[in-house]
């Protein structure tokens, strides 16, 4: 499964993103925290884009960091 990292403002911000984006039982779209980063596992390209957009809109990640995820998914 491909993964991409979203840098958040703080470890607490990353924790909030993981808490919001966790889908119990979903093994295809995953999130986990690594310090101030959220590691997003995906099969559907929209998943990391949605997580990054939500994190930015809610003040947990800078727009540049969210944009890196949105433009970096393959």
C-alpha positions in Angstrom: 0.0 0.0 0.0 1.5 3.4 -0.9 2.0 5.9 1.9 2.5 9.6 2.1 3.4 11.9 5.0 1.5 15.0 6.1 3.5 17.3 8.3 1.3 18.9 10.9 1.9 22.0 13.1 2.5 20.0 16.3 2.4 16.4 17.5 -0.9 17.3 19.2 -2.3 18.5 15.8 -1.2 15.2 14.2 -2.9 13.3 17.0 -6.2 15.2 16.2 -5.9 14.4 12.5 -5.4 10.7 13.2 -8.3 10.7 15.6 -10.6 12.3 13.1 -9.5 10.3 10.1 -9.2 6.8 11.6 -11.7 4.4 10.1 -12.0 1.4 12.4 -11.9 -1.8 10.3 -10.7 -0.1 7.1 -7.4 -1.7 6.1 -7.3 0.1 2.8 -7.2 3.7 4.0 -5.1 4.1 7.1 -3.6 6.9 9.2 -1.0 6.7 11.9 1.0 9.3 13.8 4.8 9.7 13.7 5.6 12.6 15.9 4.2 15.8 14.2 3.5 13.8 11.0 0.5 11.8 9.9 1.4 8.8 7.7 -1.5 8.1 5.3 -1.8 4.7 3.6 -4.1 4.6 0.6 -5.3 2.8 -2.5 -7.8 5.6 -3.5 -5.9 8.8 -4.4 -8.7 10.9 -2.9 -8.1 9.6 0.6 -4.8 11.4 1.3 -6.1 14.5 -0.5 -9.2 14.5 1.8 -7.1 14.0 4.9 -4.7 16.8 4.0 -7.5 19.2 3.0 -9.4 18.5 6.3 -6.2 19.0 8.3 -5.5 22.4 6.6 -9.1 23.6 6.8 -9.2 22.8 10.6 -5.8 24.5 11.3 -3.8 21.4 11.9 -1.4 21.7 8.9 0.0 24.6 6.8 -1.4 25.0 3.3 2.1 24.3 1.9 2.2 20.9 3.7 -1.3 20.0 2.6 -0.5 21.0 -1.0 2.6 18.7 -0.9 0.3 15.8 -0.1 -2.3 16.8 -2.7 0.3 17.1 -5.4 2.4 14.2 -4.3 0.0 11.3 -4.4 0.6 8.8 -7.2 
